[in-house]
Amino acid sequence: MQKLNKINITASKLWLAAILMLAFLVFTPALKGAFLEWDDTVQVPNNPDIQNLSPDGLRQIFSSYYAQMYQPLASLSFALEYRAVGLQTWLYHLDNIFLHCLNILLVFWLTKKLFRRQLPALWAAALFAVWPTQVEAVAWISARSTLIASGFLLACLLSYIYYLDRKAVRFYFLALLFFVLALLSKSVAAIIPLLLWLLDYWKGRKFSWRMIAEKIPYLALAIVFGLVAIAARKSIGTLTFSVYNWTDRIVLILYAASVQAYKALLPFGLHTYYQHPADNHDHLYWWVYLAALLPLLGGWLVYLNRQRRWLVFGAIWFALNIILSIQLAPYITIAGADRYNYLALLAIVWLIAFFAGCKHWSYQAVLATCLMGLALASWNLSYVWQSEIDLWQNVINNDPLAGTAYMSRGSAKNALGDPLGGIDDLDIAIVLSPNLVEAYNIKGVIEMQALHRYDWAARDFNQAVRLRPDSPVYFYNRGLAMTYLNSLKQAIADYSQAVRLESSGKNNPSFLASANYSLAVALKITKNNKDAEDKAMIATTLDPLRADAWYLLGALKNIKVKASGCPEIIKAASLNFEPARAEALACAHHEK
């Protein structure tokens, strides 16, 4: 056994290189992945902020929320990639793999500092590298924030250990710097102060006022960034709406903890959407309450064995690394995600690695075989992330009753030019989940835009409005369908309601500009030109680059007084609005 450890110590760099090569090979299928509608398009292709690396662009990146999160460093990395290759996805995926490899090295380093042994550190790095639950964090472009934040979190903990071991203040401030960088990557890094206390426990530090004083700057920063994270969620309605009562919310959080532990321990049947275990009336199934008892039972068992420091350390590490993610379970549509386990997994990995360093070589051989099996499973799972269809097909394969998966696959089919196939999937989604409001909305949009079946679209939007009468989007879409059906009175009422709801809610200027423009069009058709002109003017104020609104405003002014709308017509033409070009030339001639 001593010889085995000596060989590993001598050859650790070669073993680490082999681990990194294995990790790269496992995730190479992801290099062919496209941007997914699931957050990727919001964060990269449809995000104008990353296309501008000027000081103004950087200010926008560091003062905006993306995908309901404050993650400026992730957005900055996308901006750098966009500057380098535009929208070629290979670089975005390659950088994710590169960041994962950096984290593998940090895991090796941290494990070595914790256990002070080389062999467990190598096994921990290898298992962390290819465990199947890691695929989502590495293969999904939008999980970039998880990878960056995890790297800075690990660097923070390492610096803190050096501070404890060497009593050097510079390492304390280095840890604080890494903490700030982690917070700028993802808000879940706010848990770091508690992880520092966990390291104090592992190191056997005795309680002192100095120990508390050391954590005050960390706690203050965690509170500030925590408030920012809450504001980001509230900006899109998360944390303000839940169909569950408070008892069921707590049960769902505990159930989500059970899901995370189960998927980490037994990484089979993994997919991207672990839906809430509720019936179509949003009542949780009876067995959910039993599953929610498992984390409590586990905590009680850990307490009974609290003299085993390694067990307490591992259990608390796992809980702390998932708690800030699973607390969202009652407010979002999933009860867990593989990416939440990215660092929490170390609790399991460390346990396996610790015993690996104490066992006979035959144990090492069995573990190496298991490692190859895990690597193969992760390699196969990486292919799932190559397209939207593959992604949601994998969910359906593992959970045939997941209505949201059919809805998402239907939307993807429509995007690929198969609207009828999309409608078929959306019909299945509605049968499985009659209260899945977005399924009605997406179906209505496809019926209206792709199939031009406006009466069918109106029926779908009626259902969406019935289920969520507080949604301005659904009223706006129904207004569009009613306009096509020439039911202008209803269209005007829907557009007006959309404006009222949005003005009292998110107050998104772009949406309000669209709603006011559509309202102006409907008013113009009904000959209510005065009110139409007012709404068109509001649209141009809210979105000065909206060419069609400028053109409409000019046309309405021209109706009132000939040629009085020429400035607006010329403005629309300057924004490359083709219908305005001929009239703009006529205006120029008239001015001469």
N, C-alpha and C positions, 0 to 999 in steps of 0.2 A: 504494500500500500504506500509506503514511504517512497519507493522507487517511482510509483505511478505519479505521486504528487511532485516529485523532483523533475520528472520528464515534463509534466504540464507547466511547471514554473519556468523551466528553461525554454520551452517552445510556445509560450503563451501568445507571442505575436503571430506565430504561424497559425495557431488555432483560431485566434481572433480573425485573421485574414480569411480563413476557411469559412468561419461563421458569416462574415460579411458577404462573401461570395455566394454562399447558400441563400442568404436573405435576398440578395439581388436577383438570383435566378428564380426564386419562388414568386417574386412580384413582377417579373418581366411581362406576363400577359397584360398587366394593367397599363403598360406603355401604349397599347393600342386603343385605350379607352377614349371615348368622346366626352364632351361636356354634357352632363346630365341636367334635365329639367329640375331635378331635385337639388336645388340650391346652387349648382354650378353656374347656370346661366345668369342667375342674379348676381353672383359674385364676380364673374369674369366677362363673358361676351356682352351682357346687357348692362354692365357697370361702367358708365362713362368716367367715373372718378379714377379708375386705374389706368386710363389712357392719357393721363396728364401728370407728369412728374415735376411740374413747376412748383414753386412755393405755394401758390394757391391750391394746386392739386393735392399737395401733401397736407395742407391745412384741412382740406375737405376729407381726406382719408382719416385723419386723426380726430375728426369731429363728427363722424357719421357712424350709423349702425348698418351692418350688412348681415343679411340672413338672421335678423333678430338678435344680433350679438355685437358687442364692441370688441373688435379684433383688428386694430389698425396694423399691427405687424404682419398679420396674414395677408391683409389687403395690399400692403406695401410690397410683399413678396410677389403677389400677382401682378402688380404694376411693373416690377422689374422684369418679370417674365414676358409680359406683354410688350415691353420695350424691346426685348431681345428677339422674340419669335412671333409676336402677334398672337393669333389664336390657334397655333399649332400645339395640340394637347400633349405631345410627347414630353416636352420640357416640364410642364406642370406635374406630370406623373413622375418623371425622373427625379425632380426635386423632392417629391414626397418620399420616394425610396431613399434618396440621399439623407434626408432628415431622419428617417427611421434608422438608417445605419449609424448615424451620429448618436442617436438615443441608445442603440445597442452597446456602443462603446461606453456611454455614460452609465448604463446599467451594470456593465462589467466592473467599472471603476467603483461605483457605489457599493456593489455587492462585496467587492474585495475589501473595501474600507469597513463594512459592517461585520463581515465574518472573518476577516484577516486570513483568508485562505484563497489560493489560486483556483483550485479545481471547482469548488462551488460557484465561483464567479464566472468561469467559462461556461458551466452548464446553465447558469441563470441567463447569461447573454444569449446562448444558443436557443433556449426554450422561448425566451422573450422574442427572439427574432422571427420565429416561424409559427408561433401558436395561432391557430386559425382565427381567433377573435381579433387578431391584429389586422386582418385583411381590410376591413372597412376603413380603418384609420389611414391606411397606407394607399389603398387603391382609389379612394374617393377624393377628388381634388378639393372639395369643400371641407374635408377634415383637416386641412392644412393647419388650422389654428390648434387642433389637438396635438399635432406633432411638434409644432414650435413651442407651445406652452409646456409640453412634457419635457422637452429638452432643457428649457430654462429652469423648470422645477427641479429636475435632477441635478443641474449645475448648482442651483441654490442650496440643495441639501448637502451636496459634496463640499461646498465652500463652508457651510456651517459646521460640518464634521471637522474640517481642517481648523476652523476657529476653536472648536472645543479641544482638539488634540494639541494644537500648538500655542493656544492662548494669544494668537496674533489678531489684533483688531482689524487689520486690513482684510482678513478673510470674512469678518462679520459684515463689513461694508460691501464686499464683493457679493456676498450672499444676498444682501439687501438690493443691490443692483440687479441681480438675476431675478429676484422676486418682482421688481417693477417690470422688467422685460416680459416675464411670464404673464403678468396681469394685462399687459398691452397686447398679449397674444390671445388670451381667452380668460374670461372671468372666473372659471373654475379654479384657477390658480390661487384664488383668495383663501383656499384651504391650507396653504403653506404654513401659516403660523401654528396651526394644530399639528402639522407634520413635524415642525421643529420641536414641539414639546414631546412628540413621540420619539424623536431621536434622543432627547434628554433622558427619557425613560430607558431607552435601549442602552445608553451610555452609563446608566446608573447614577445620574446627577441627583444630588439631594436638593430638595426644594429650598429656594432662597429668593429674596427680593430682587437680586440681580437677574435671576432667571426670568422674572416677570418683566423687569425693565427692558431686557433685551428684546422682548416680543412687542413692546408698545408701538414702535414704528411700523412693524409688520401688521399689527391689528388695525392701526389707523388707516393704512393703505388698503387693507382688505375691506374695511367698511366703505371707504370712498368708492372703490371699484365695484363693490357689491351693489351700491346704490345706482351706479351707472348701468350695471347689468339689469337691475330691476326696471330702470327707465327704458332700456332697450326692449325688454319683453313687453312692457305696458304700451309701448309705442305702436305695437301691432295687435294688441288685445290679449296676449298671453299674460297670465297671472291676474287677469280681470274677469275671466269667464271660465266656469267649469260646470258641467252638468251634474257633478257629484256633490253630495252633502259632505260635511267635514269629517264624519266618521269614515265614509268611503274613501275620501282623499287620503287619510292616514293609512287605510288598508292598502290602497293602490301603491303608495310609496313603499310600504313594507313588502308588498308583492313584487314590485320592481326590483327591490334588493334581492329577493329570492331568484328572480329571473337572471339577474346579473351573476349571482353566485353559481347558479346551475349551468349557464352557458360558459362560464369561465372554467368550471371543473370538467364539464362534458361538452366539448366544442363540436357538437354534431347538429345537423339540421339548422345551421346558421343562415340567417337572412337579414334583410334590412328593416323589417317592419314587424315588431312584436306587438300586436294590437292589444287593446284593452280587453280583458276577458269579461265582456258584458253582453247582455242580450240587446235586442233592438229597442228596448225601452230604457237603456242605459242602467240596468240593474246588474250589479256584479253577481257572477255565479257563486254558489255556496262554497265551492272548493277554493275560491280566491281567499276567503277569510281564513281557511286552514293554512294555505300557503303563506299568508301574511304572518302566521305564528312562527314560521321557521327562523327568520332572523332573530326574533325574540328568544327562541329556544337556543339558537347558536350563541347568542350573547350570554345567556345564563350558563351554558356549558363552559364558555371561555372564562367566565367569572369563577366557576368552581375550580378551574385549573389555572387560576391566576398566578400560581407560583411558577408556571412554565412561561418564562419571559418571551421565548420565541413565538409561542402560541398567541399570547396577548398582543405582541407587536404585529404579527401578521394579520390578525382579525381586525385590529384598529386601522392598520394601513389600508386594508380592503375597503372598510366602511367609509373612511375619510375620502378616499379617491373616487367614490361613486355618489356620495351624499348630495353634492351640489347639482348633480345631473338628474338623479332619480326624483328629487323633490319637485321636478316639473311634471311628473307623470300625470297628476290629476288635471293638468291644464293643457296638455298636448295629446296627440292621438296615439302615442306609443307608450308601452310600459317597460321600455328598456332599449338599449342599443349596444352593439358590440364595441363601438368606439369608447363607450363609457368605461370599458374594462382595460383600456390601453395600459395604464399604469397600475390599476388595481390588481391586474393579473400577477404582478410581482409577488403578492402574498402567497400565491400558489407556487409560482416558479421558485421562490426562495426556499420553500419547504422541500420541494423535490431536489433542488440543487444541494441543499444542506446535507440531506441524507445520501446523495450521490457521492459526496466527498468522503463519506464514512464507510462505504460499502465495498465489497469485493469487486474485482474486475468484471465478474459475470453480470453484476448489477449494472455496471457501466455499459456493457454490451446490449443488455435489454433496453436500457434507456436510449442508447444510440439508435436502436431499431425503431423505438417509439418516436424519436425525433424525426427520423426520415418519413415516418407515416404522417406526422403532423405537417411536415414540409410539403408532402404530396397533397394533403387535404387543402392547405393554404394555396398552393399553386392552382389547383382546380377551382377553388373559390374565387381566385383573382380574375378568371375569365368572365365571371358573372358581371363584373364591373365594366365590361367593354361597351355595353349599350344599355339604353333604358329598357328595351324589351327584355333582354337577358336578366337584368336586375329584378324586374317585377315578376318575370316568369319563375325565377328562383323562389320568390316569396310564395307564389301560388303553388309551386311544387311542394313546399314545406307546410303551407297553411292554406288549403283550398277554400277555406271559408273567409279569407281576408278580403273584404269588400274593397278596401282602399287599394289593394294591389291590383285588382281588376280595373278600378278607376284610373290608376296611374298608367297601367298598360294601355288602356283605351286612349288616354290622352297622347301617349307616345305613338300609338298606331296612327292616330290622326295627323300628328306632326310629320310622320313618314309618308303621308299621302294615302292613307287607308281609312277614310272617315267612317265607312260602313263597319269595318272591323272595330273601330273605336266605339261606335254606338253599341255594337254587340257586347263588348266588354263592360260598358257603362250600364247597360241593362242588367247584366249579371250583378254588378256592384250594388245596384239599387235593390235588387231582390234580396241579396245577402244582408245589406245594411240600408234599410228604408229611410233612416234618418241621416244618411251621409249626404249632407246638403251640397257639398262641392261637386258630387257626382251629377246632380241635377243641373248645376250651373255649367259644368264642362259639356255635358250632353247638349244643353241648350245652345251653347256657343257653336258647337260643331253643326248642329241642325241649322243654325242661322247663317254661319259664315261659309261652311263647306257644302252643305246640301240645300241651302236656300228653302228649307221647310219652316217658314216663319211661324205658322200656327203651332207646329210641334214644339218649336223653340219656346214660344210663349207659355205653353203648358208646363214645360220644364222649369222655366223661370218662376212661374206661379208657385210651384212646389218649393223652390229655393226661398222665395220671399215668405212663404208660409212657415218654413222651418226657422228662418233667421230674419225676422222683420226688422232687425237692427243693422242689417248689412247694406250699405249704400251701393255696393257693386252689383248686387242682385237686382235692385230696383233699376239701376242704370241699364243693365243688360235687358231687362224686360222692356224698358223704354225703347231700346233700339229695335226689339222685335215688334213692338206696337207701332213704331214709325214705319217699318216695312209693311205692316198690315194696314197702314193708313188709319189706325185707331189713334188719332193724334191727341184727342182729349186725354186718353189714358197715358199716352207717351209723355205728355207735358206733366201730368201728375207724378209719374214715376221719376222723371228727371228732376223735378222739383224736390221730391222726397230724398233722392240721392244726394242732392246738394245740401239739404238740411242735415241729413245724418252725417255726411262727411264734415261739414262745417262745425258740428258739435263734437266730433270725434278726432280722428287723426289729422284732419285739415290738410290733406295732401294737395299741394298746389296743382300738380299735374292732373290728378283725377278730377279736381274741381274745374280745371280748365276744360277737360273733355266733357264733363256733365253740362257745364254752362254753354259750351258750343253746341252740343246736341239739342239742348233746350232751345237755343236761339234758332236752330234750323227748324224745329217743330213749330215754334211761334211764327216764323216767317211763312211757313206753308199755310198756316191758319190766318195769314194776313195781319197778325198782331206785330207789325213792324217796329213799333216803339219799344215794346218790351224785348223783342228780339235783338234790337240794337244795343239795349242795355246789357243783355246777357253776353252778346258777342264782345262787347267792350271789356266786360269782366274777364272773359276767357283770354283776351290778349294781354290784360294786365297780369293775370296769374301765370301765363306762359307766353312771354314776348316772342318766342321762336315758333309759335304755332301759326303757320302760314295760312291754313284754311280759315282760321278765325279772323285773321286780318282781311282776307278776301271777302268773307261774309260781311264783316263790318263795313267794308268799302261799298259792297253791293247795296246794303241797307241804306247807307247814307246817300248813295246815288238815286235810290228810289225817292227819297225825300227831297233832295235838291240835286239836280243834274251836275255831275262832275265833282260834287263835294266829297266823294269818297276816294278820289284819286290818290291821295297820300297813302291810304290803307292798301289800295290795289297795287301801287308801286312797291310798298313794303312786302306784300305777299309775293310779288314777282322776284324781289331781291332775295327771298328765302327759297327760291327755286320751286315755287308753286306753279306748275305748268299752266293751269287754266287762267292764271292771272296775266300771263305774258302779253297776249294780244291786247287786252284791255289796258295794260300798263303803257304799251306803245301808243294807244289811242289817247291816254291821259297826257302823255308827254307831248303829243301833237297838239292837244287841246290847250295846254299851257303856253305853247309857242304862239 
